Amino acid sequence: MNNKSDVNPAVQPSQPGPQKPREQDPEPKGEGKKGIVDAIQQLGQSNVPQLESNIHCLSIIGQVEGHLVMPAQNKTTKYEHVIPQIVAAEQNRNIEGVIIILNTVGGDVEAGLALAEMIASMSKPTVSLVLGGGHSIGVPIAVSADTSFIAETATMTVHPVRLTGMVVGVPQTFEYMEKMQDRVIRFVSDHSKITEEQFRELMFRTGELARDIGTNVIGADAVKHGLIDRVGGLAEALEELNHRIELNRQGGMVQ
């Protein structure tokens, strides 16, 4: 005969207790890194390490890509990506200065001049640093900052404006190239210590470059010619930028 005393308590159904909240599924591995990888691929830079800084670093690396898309194997700096960064740095009250790091072979003349004009027109202190090379249209970008630095081993190639691809052989084409070249010469002479005559002499010098006309200046030679202000590296460039930021806070004039 079955009764309540015969029931084994070990096999009695357990009473429902408080349910633990279900844990959220962990975020798939790699999702956190995706944003960093995308930033590196699109803008050539990332936000690592994460720190608050009053200085924005603007990098001009590889070839300045303008109106034409370069082949996939080319390392490029797309000017449509750089322009919004310059505008954002100018508008951001937390950014007090901009350092421009260059290691470029040149590229699109109009795109390079556009970047140079924007940097030169910024109200905040700017310092440029040429590492490796600042060739061709990289020269106007380098001199567009308030103060320019060049590493001892870095080089800068000065040569005439050239066109690639099909060229219409009419006088207007050569007049257009000459006007574009004059724009580069005027900008460089206005934002550095070199004169137009000296820059033209470097631009059209023969016998130095094997496959081109022009001049290749290294480190101290760029300072000697008046293209760049000082020879130095990252520490010197940041020291100068911080000095200008402090003077800007005080409302002083920077010499």
Rosetta blueprint (number, residue, H / E / L):
1 M L
2 N L
3 N L
4 K H
5 S H
6 D H
7 V L
8 N L
9 P H
10 A H
11 V H
12 Q L
13 P L
14 S L
15 Q L
16 P L
17 G L
18 P L
19 Q L
20 K L
21 P L
22 R L
23 E L
24 Q L
25 D L
26 P L
27 E L
28 P L
29 K L
30 G L
31 E H
32 G H
33 K H
34 K H
35 G H
36 I H
37 V H
38 D H
39 A H
40 I H
41 Q H
42 Q H
43 L H
44 G L
45 Q L
46 S L
47 N L
48 V L
49 P L
50 Q L
51 L L
52 E L
53 S L
54 N L
55 I E
56 H E
57 C E
58 L E
59 S E
60 I E
61 I E
62 G E
63 Q E
64 V E
65 E E
66 G L
67 H L
68 L L
69 V L
70 M L
71 P L
72 A L
73 Q L
74 N L
75 K L
76 T E
77 T E
78 K E
79 Y H
80 E H
81 H H
82 V H
83 I H
84 P H
85 Q H
86 I H
87 V H
88 A H
89 A H
90 E H
91 Q H
92 N L
93 R L
94 N L
95 I L
96 E L
97 G E
98 V E
99 I E
100 I E
101 I E
102 L E
103 N E
104 T E
105 V E
106 G E
107 G E
108 D L
109 V H
110 E H
111 A H
112 G H
113 L H
114 A H
115 L H
116 A H
117 E H
118 M H
119 I H
120 A H
121 S L
122 M L
123 S L
124 K L
125 P L
126 T E
127 V E
128 S E
129 L E
130 V E
131 L E
132 G E
133 G E
134 G E
135 H L
136 S L
137 I L
138 G H
139 V H
140 P H
141 I H
142 A H
143 V H
144 S L
145 A L
146 D L
147 T E
148 S E
149 F E
150 I E
151 A L
152 E L
153 T L
154 A L
155 T E
156 M E
157 T E
158 V E
159 H L
160 P L
161 V L
162 R L
163 L L
164 T L
165 G L
166 M L
167 V L
168 V L
169 G L
170 V L
171 P H
172 Q H
173 T H
174 F H
175 E H
176 Y H
177 M H
178 E H
179 K H
180 M H
181 Q H
182 D H
183 R H
184 V H
185 I H
186 R H
187 F H
188 V H
189 S H
190 D H
191 H L
192 S L
193 K L
194 I L
195 T L
196 E H
197 E H
198 Q H
199 F H
200 R H
201 E H
202 L H
203 M H
204 F L
205 R L
206 T L
207 G L
208 E L
209 L L
210 A L
211 R L
212 D L
213 I L
214 G L
215 T E
216 N E
217 V E
218 I E
219 G L
220 A H
221 D H
222 A H
223 V H
224 K H
225 H H
226 G L
227 L L
228 I L
229 D L
230 R E
231 V E
232 G L
233 G L
234 L H
235 A H
236 E H
237 A H
238 L H
239 E H
240 E H
241 L H
242 N H
243 H H
244 R H
245 I H
246 E H
247 L H
248 N H
249 R H
250 Q H
251 G L
252 G L
253 M L
254 V L
255 Q L
